[in-house]
């Protein structure tokens, strides 16, 4: 859960007009000092907690600052550029910029980026990047042209293993390109940002680096934020690689689009946006908002009645925004993201500080865990409790620890299936973190998206393994079962129906059609859970018990019912209802369908898609189950047979409702309908007999014992 805390004004902004003039840049030097550069001639150093300036410097009249001032972390000096090419460097105790160091460069500067414990990096408008030391050594050196006719729109710098990496985005003719330049050794990569079908354009960018992958967030004019993963590994291909963007969140407030103008990253789960929302009365209200990108919810919003230029900077726990003609600081806090916090139902915010670790015991290997049994002595001191690992296994483990979810998703997009399976096996065997289940959902979506784009790619074993981790749902990856249906992977569909609690009725019926249409020969080699137990019920014939009637079932009652005398069979002919009409594997699959949750209103239209042969086969199996369950309701059946009479009867009624005309007209269905009719009539007769003695049974319950019968007695009650 995110919340705004204290807020105060740092300073007033110069200039007039509405909207107010926005600063050229804001840089934090430490937790309490910021360097503000306006769009005119002034640079001011402020102490945030005291809201007072510590120093102010201005360039000469006629000169204009064109690049935000930064601080060199190595020397403590300040650097700015005015009139695009003139570089000035000064210290905090310098009072006049006319007397400080100046250098005129041979090309226009776009931005200077300062990184901790590293030399500042100068980005030119031509796309070239030079370190400050290299420029000061030869200020008039020729600057190469990298971006040609493209215009730089945004840039940022990061540290990758203590080496500076500079990323900037250019635009040309409606196309956006991403450049990544690494300085030591020098490498330049160019990517093209995927163009969506929408007509919106990017408005703002924000990025962070983690485990050699840059995560770029793009805010578009339609209120959508997309995520782009930018790899730092150098590709051998000379072609410009297209980076795909994945939808992250749509900024919607009360069914109205939030028209964002800037985005800032607070942490991996939260972002801050500034923008405006059109109200119902037609007025435009500027506001600052914090969103949870993990659960796609608005966490907190603050209206800015005096308007804002749209800029937003985040340093530590402080948000800096322009409000009217002032620069304001708003403190915020973001707790660990959880579903309860996202919907505002968390009870104790302190519980978010407690970190839990989930363990999947199924993935623990014998060489990774020593099980200590009470009947076995502990190893003596100095003895090895388990076999020594080879250096190869140790290197694999070290490589595994460095593998992140973002890297794995990039590997899934482009690598070969064998390479992906190797990385997946390594990742799954060690990913014992609190976010493990969320990672599984992302991996599953990545694999399914690859399957949709590449028909030859289908890592079936890993899809099964991911589903068996449990905790997943249909809504987390709705295309998974679609791909499985296309591949006719009945094993995977069987697992999904067992594990997913939210399978739509349309998909359930599609699985039913697949199960009924596949032959038993194709299911012979399939390994389903508890298939071996299926034979106990499947191959056993029903024992006719004419003398004892259980649950209202008796063969004699059926024989006495002569409603369809012409359909009486020869006693010597074997009753096909005594034997299951399908094989054990198919019975397991259909039982999973029968146990699935559904709504009759949504299921009935899709049942009409079944063919006549599939309807008859399914009705025969349901009749077999109905007879078997009604024969002995107290019998203990295997797990695959755990169905209730109500479930079976409901499906029979649904099938007859959906295909009544077809079933009545088919000659091969008449015998089945006659059996169902007779069986139901026998049940009705049995329950009518129970109703006759209902009054007597209630009378017995009301009997009052007038005398103490002692510890043991035999009483005879006569029903009249």
N, C-alpha and C positions, 0 to 999 in steps of 0.2 A: 504494500500500500504506500502511495506517495502522498506527500502533504507539503504545503507551503508554510513556512515559519515566519520569522521576523523579516521585515523589509524596511529599507531606508534609502534616502537619496544621497548619492555620492557627490554629484556636482550638477550645476546647470550647464546646458549645452548652448553654445553660441549660435548665432544666425537666427534669421526670422523665417516665417513662412509656415504653411500647413500642407502636408505633414512636416514635422520638424526636421531640420537638417541632421542627417545621421552621421555618426563618427566614421572616419576612414578605417579605424582599427582599434582594438583593445587587446592588450597583452598583459597577462599576469606575471609578475616577477617572482612573487612568492605568495604565501597564504594571505598577506595583508596589503600588498602593494600592486597597483596596476598602472600601466603606461597607456594613456589615452591620446590618440592622434585625431585631430579634427580635419575637415576637408579644406581648411585654409592654410594657415601658416604656423599652427601652434601644436606643441607636444607637451603634455602635462603628466607629471608623476603624482599619484594620489595614494594616501594611506586610507584604506577602505574603512577600518574601524573608527577612525577619527573624522572621516569625511572632510579632510583638508588636504591641500596640495603641498607636496614636499619640494617641488621644483617645476619651473615652467620655462620653455624655450621656444623661440620663434625665429623663423627664417626672415630674410629681408623682404621689404615691400617689393611686389612684383614677382616674387618667387612663390611657388605653390608646392606643398608636400604631395607627392604622388604615390608614395609607398608607406604603409604604416611603420612607425618606429618600433624597433625591437631592441632587446638587450643581449649582448654577447656574454653568455654564461661563463666563458673562460676568462675574460678580462674585466667584466662588469661595466663595459662601455655601452653607450647607446648608439644606434645606427638608424639613419633615415635616408630617403632619396627624395630630392625635389627636382622638379622639371624633368622627370623621367630618367635623367642620366647622371645627375650630380649626387655623389655619395658623401655623406657627412658623418663623422664619428666624434663623439664627445663623452665626457665623464660627468658624473652627477654634480661635481663642484664647479663645473664650467658655467659661467653666467651668460656668455655671449656666443652665439653660434657663428658669428663672423670670424672669430679667432680660432675655431677648431679645425681639425683636419678635413680636407676636401679632396675629392678625386672625381674627375669627369670620365665616365665610361663611354665605350664606343657603341653601345646599343641600349635600347630602352629596357628598364627593369620593371618586372611585373610585381614581384613580392620577394621579401627577405624572410627566411625561416630560421629561427634560432632553436637549437636543440641542446639539452643538458650535456655538459662535458664534451661538446663538439663545436667545431667552427661553424658559424652561420653559413647557410647555403643561399646563394643568390639565384633566383629564377628570372630569366629574361623573357620578354614577350615573344621572342623567337623560339622558346622552348628549351634553350640551353641552360644548363645548371653549372655554376662555378662556386667554389668555396671562396670565402672572403679573403683568405690569405693569398690565394692564386690571383685574385683580381687586384689586390693591393700591390703585388709584386710587379705586375704589368697592367696598369689600368686601361691602356689603349689597345690591348690585344683584340684580335678579331674574334667575334662571337658567331658561332655557326648557327645556321637556320635549320631548325628541326621540324617545326610545325607548319611550314610553308604558309598557306593562306588561312590557316585555322586561327581562331581567336580563343585565348585562354579565358575560361570562365571561373575556375576555382582551383585552389591548390592547397596542399597540406604536406607536412613532413613527419617522419617517424624514425624511430631507432630500431633497427633489426640487428640483433646481436652486436650492439654498440656501434653499428655502422649506419650512417644516415641514408634514408630512403625518401625520395621526394615523389609525390603523386600529384598530377594535375590533369584537369579535364578541359578539352577544347571542343569547339563547335564550328561546323562548317556545313552550310546548306541543309540544315535540319538534322545532320548526323552528329552524334557525340562520340568523342574518342577519349580514351584513358591512356595516359602515359605514366610509366613507372621508370624512374631513373635511380640507379644505385651508384654510389660514388666510389666505393673502394671494394673490388675493382669496378671500373665504370661499365655499366650496362644500361641499355635503354630498351624498353619494351613498349609496344603500342598495341592497344586493344580497341575494339569497336563496341560500343554499348548497344545492346539489342534494342531495336525499335519495336515498340508495341503497336497493336492495331489501333489504340486510342490516338486521338489527335492532340493530346495534352503534351506539354513541354516541361522539362525539369526546371525547377525554381531554385532549389537549394540542395547542398550536399553536406554530408558529414561522414567521417570515417574513423576507424580505429584499427590498430594492428595487433594481431594475436597469433602466435605460433606460425610466423612466416606467411600469413594470409591476411590481406587487408579486406575488411568488411566495409563496404561503401553503402551508405543509405542515400537514396535519391527521393526528394519530395517533388511530386509533379503537380501541375496546375489543376488536375481533377481531384485533388485531395487524397491521392494514394501515395503511399511510401513503398518503395521497392528496395530490395537488398541485392547487392552484387558482390560476389566473392572474387577478389583480384589476387591471383597467385603471384608470388615473387620468384618462383623458379623460372629460369630462362628456358624458353622453348626453342627447339631446333628448327621449327618451321619458319619459313620466311613470310608466310601469309599472315595477314592481320587476323588475329583470333577474335571471334565474337563472344563477348561475355554476356551470358543470359542473366536477366533480372528476375527475381522471384518476388511475388507479392507478399508484402509484410503486414500492412494495416491500411485501412481506409478511414480517414478522419471524418467521422460522422457524429454529430451531436443532435439528438432529438430529431432524427430523420433529415437533418440539414447538413450539407457538406461544409466542413470547416476548411476555408480557403487559406491554407498555410502559406507563409512567405519565407520562413526559415526553420531549420531543424537543428537541434543540438543533442548529442548523445550524453546521457547521464550515466548509464551503466549498460550492461549487456541486455537488460530487460526493460529499460525505461528510456524514453526520449522526451525532449521538451520542444514544443512548437509555438511559434508566434504567428498570428494571423487574424482573420476576421470571420465572423459568422453572421449571415443575413438573418435577421429576426423576422417574425411574422408581420410586424408593422412596417417592414421595409427598411428599417434603420440598420446600419452596419456597425457591429460592435467588435472592437479589437480586443483580443484576449491572449493570455499566456496559458498554455495547457501542458500537462504531463500525461503521457500515454504509456500503457503497458503493452509492449510489442509481443510479449510472451502470450498474453491472453487477449490482445486486441481490444482493450477497454480503455476508456477515459478515466484516469485516476483523480485528477483535480484540475480545476480551471479557475483562472482569475481574470476578471474583466479589467480592461485598461481604458477607462472613460476618456482620457485625454489623448488617446491615439498613440501609435507607435510607428517607428520607421520599419519595424519588422526584424531588425537585427537582434540576435540573441547569442551570448557567449556564456560558456559554462566552465568554471574553474573551481575544483574542489566541491564544496557544498553550497556554492554561490552561483546564482544566475544573474547576469548583467543584461539589462534591457533598456531601451530608450522609451520613456513614458512622457509624452508631451515634450517639453523642452528640458527634461531632466534625464540624467543617467541614474537608474535605480538598481539596487541590489536586493534580491529576494533569496533568502535562505530556504533551502528545501531539504527533505529527507526522503529516501527511498528504502523501504524495507525489502527483505528477500521476497521475491515474487511467489505467491501461492494462489490457488484458486479461491480460497476463502478471502484473501486480501483483495483479489481482483473484483469480487462481487460485493465487497464491503461487509463480509460476515465474520471477519476474524475477531476472536474474543480477547486475546491477550497479545499485544504487539511484542512483548518480550519473548514469546515463544519462537519468534522468527529468528532469534539469535542462536537457538539450539540447532545444531547441525546433526542430521541423522545420516546413516550410511546403510543403504539397502544391499543385501547380499543375495545373489542367486546361487543357491547351492548346487544347481544342476551343472554349472560351468566350472566348478572347482575340480581341478585335476588332481590325481594322486601325487604328482610330483610338486604340486603347489600347496598342498595342505596335508599335514600329518594328523591322522585321526588317532587320538589316544584312547585306548580301551581300558577299562578298569581291570580287566583280567590279564593285561600285558604289562610287563615292567617298562619303566621309562628308560631310555638309553643312558648308558653311563656317561659321566663327564668326559668330554674329549671325543666321544663317538659321534658319528654323523647320524642324525635322525632320519635322513632321507638320502637317496643317491645324489652324488655330485652332478650338477648340470654341466654340460659341455659349454665351451666358449661360444659356440654358435647359438645355443639357446639364450645365453646371457645377452649376446648382441641383439638377438631378436626382441628380448624383453626391453632393452634400452631403446630400440627403435620404436617399440610399441608405446612406451610411455610418452614419446614425443609426438605420436600421431594424435591429431585432434579431430573433432567432428567436422569442422570446416574443411580440413584437408581430405578427410575420407569422402565427403560429398563431392569434392572436385575430382577425386580419383574415380568415383562412380560414374561421373558424367562422360569421361573420355577414355579411360583405360580399358584394357582387354578384360574379358570375363575371368580368366585365370588370375590376373593381377588383382582384380577386385575381390575375388574369393579369398585370396591369400591375406589381403589387408583386413577384410571383414573378420576372418577367423582370428586374426591377431587382436583386433579391436574388441570383439565380443568376449574373448577369453580374459580380458582384463578391465573392462569398463565397469568397475564396481564403484560408481559414484552416485551421489544423491539425484543427479539428473540423468541417470542411466536410461530410465524408461522414456523420458522425453527424447533422448538421443536415438533410441530405437525407432520411435515414430518418424523422426527425420530421415533416418537411414532407409526405412521401409518406403517412404515416399520417393526418395531418390532412386531406389532400385526400380520401383514401379514406373516412374517417369522414363527411365532408361529403357525399360521393356517396351513401353509404348512407342518410343522413337526407333528402337532397333528390334525388329521381330526375331532376329537370331539370338538375342540376348535374353536369357531366362535362367537366373540362378535359383533353381527350384529349392535346393536343399537349404539355402540360407533364408529364403522366404519362409520355409517351414520352421526353421530354427527361430526366426524373429517372432513369428506368431506364437510359438510355444513359450516365449518369455512371459506371456500373459500381460494383462493390463492395457492391451490395445483395443481399439474399437473400429467399427466400420467407418465412422465419420472421420477418423484420423487419416485414413487412406482409402477413399471410396473407390479408387480405380483398381485396387488390388484384386477384388473378386471379379471385376470385368475382365482383367487380363487372364485370370485363372479360368474363366468361362471360355475365353477365346482359345486357350491352350487345352481345354477339356481336362484340366488337372483336378480330378475329383478328390484326391487326397487333400490338396490345399483347400478346396471348397469345404470339405468335411471339417477341417480344423477351424476355418473361419466361422462356420455355423456354430461350432462348439464354443469358440472363444468370444466372438463378437456379440454383444447384447443388443445391438441396434441395427441389425440387418434389415433393410427395407423389404416390404412384401414383394415388390417386383423382382428383386434379386433372389429372394427365397424361391419364387416360382421358376425363375430361370435355372436355379440349381436343381429344382425338382425335375424339370424337363431334361436336363443333362443326365441326372441319375437314372431316370426311367428309360432314356434313349440309349444308354451305353450298354453293350453286351456283357454277359457274365465272363466271357473269355478275356475281355480287356481288364477285368477286375481281378483275375486269378492271381496275378503277381503283386497286387497292391497290399500294402501293410497298413491295416487300420487298427485302431485301438480295440482290444477285446474281441477281435474277430474269432479267436479260438473258442471263446465262450458262446459264440452265436450258435454253434452246432448243437449245443445242449437242447435248445428250444427248436432250432430249425429242423433237425432230423428226427425229433421225437414225434410220434403220433399221439393224438389225443386218446386217452383211455376212456372208453365209453362207460359211464356209470349210470346205468338205468335205474338202479335201486336207490341211489342217493342223489338227490337234487341239490346242487350247490350253486348259489347265486342265481337260482331260477333256471338253470340250464339242464335240459334233459333231452336225450335223443328221442325218447318216447313221445314227448310233447310235440316235437317237430313232426314225427310220423303221424300223430293224430290230427295234425292240422292239414286238412285236405283242401285248402283254398285253391290249390293249383294241381289238381290230381293228374292232369296229363303230363306233368313234369316229374312224376315220381320216377326214380331211377331203379334199375335192377339191383336187388340187394347184393348180387354177386359182383357188381361193378364197384370199383374202389372209389370212395368219396374223395374228390380232389381237395375238398376243404380241409382234410386232415393233414395235408402236406403243404408247406410253405411254397407259394408259386414262384419265388425268386431265390437267388443264391444268398449265402450268408453275408458277403460283402455289400451287395445291394441292399439287403435288409438293414445293415448298419447305417448306410447312407440315408435311407428313407426314414429310419427312426429319428435321425438327427433333424430332419425336416419336420417331423411330427412334434418334436419337442421345442421347436423354434417359436418365439413369441410373434404374434401377429394380431392385426386388427381385421375383423371379418369384412368390414366395409372396403378396405384397401386390397385385401387378398382376393376377394371374389372375382373382380374383373380380370386379374392376371391368370387365374385358374382356367379361364376360357381359352387360353392359348394352348392348352394340352391337346394332343391328338386323341382320336377315339381309342386307338390301341393302348396309349399310355393311360387313359382314364380307366379302361377295363383292367389292365394289369394292376394299377394302384388300388382299385376297388377290391380286386381279389385278395391282395395282400392285407388291406384293411379288414376285410371279412375274416381272414385267417387270424389276425390279431384279436379281433373282437371275440371270436369263438374261443380262442385260447385264454384270453383274460376272463371271460365269463364262465368258463368251465370250472376254474378254481381261483377265486379272488384272493385266497390266502396263500397261494403258492409263491415261493421265492424264485424269481427269475433272474437271469444275469442282468448286468447293468444295461446292456444294449436293448433289453426288453422292458425297461422301466417306463411303461406307458400306462396311463389311466384309461378307463373305459370312456370317460368324458372326452379325453383328447381324441380317441379313435372315432367315437361317434360324431364329434364336431367335424372332423375331416370328411367322414362319409357324407354328412349332410351338405357340406360345402361343395363337394364334388358333384353330388346329385343336383344341387341348385344350379351349378354352373353348366352342367351338361345333361340336363334332364331329357330334353328332346332327343339328343344323340343316343343316350343310353337306352331309352325306350324303343327306338327304331332299330337298334342293332340286334340281330338274332342271337349272336353269341353272348349277349348280356342278359338274356331272359332268365337263364338258369341261375345266374348270380343274383339277379333282383328277386327271384322267387325265394332263394335261400335267405337273403336279407329280410324279406318280408316275413317269412316263417319265424326266423329267429327273434325279430322284434315283437311279433305277436306272442311268442312264448314268454318273453320278458314282461309284456303287458299283463298276461294272465297271472304270472307269478306275483307281480306287485299288486294286482287287484285282490288276490288272496290275502296278501299282507294287510291290505286296507280293511278287510273284513274283520280281522282280529285286533285292529288298532284300538277299538273301544275297550275290549277286554284287557289288553295290555296296560292301558291307562288306568283301568280300575284296579289292577294289581298294584300299581304304584301308589294308589291312594289308600290302600288297606292299612288300618291302624292295628298294631299288635297290642291286645289288651292285657296280656300276661307275659311274664318273663319266661322265655323258653330255655334259659340256661345257656351253658356253653355249647351244647350240641343238641340238635333236634331234627326230626324229619317231619315235614308238613306236606300234606297232599291238598292241592287246591284244584277244585273242579270248575271248569269253565262251562257255563250253560248258555 
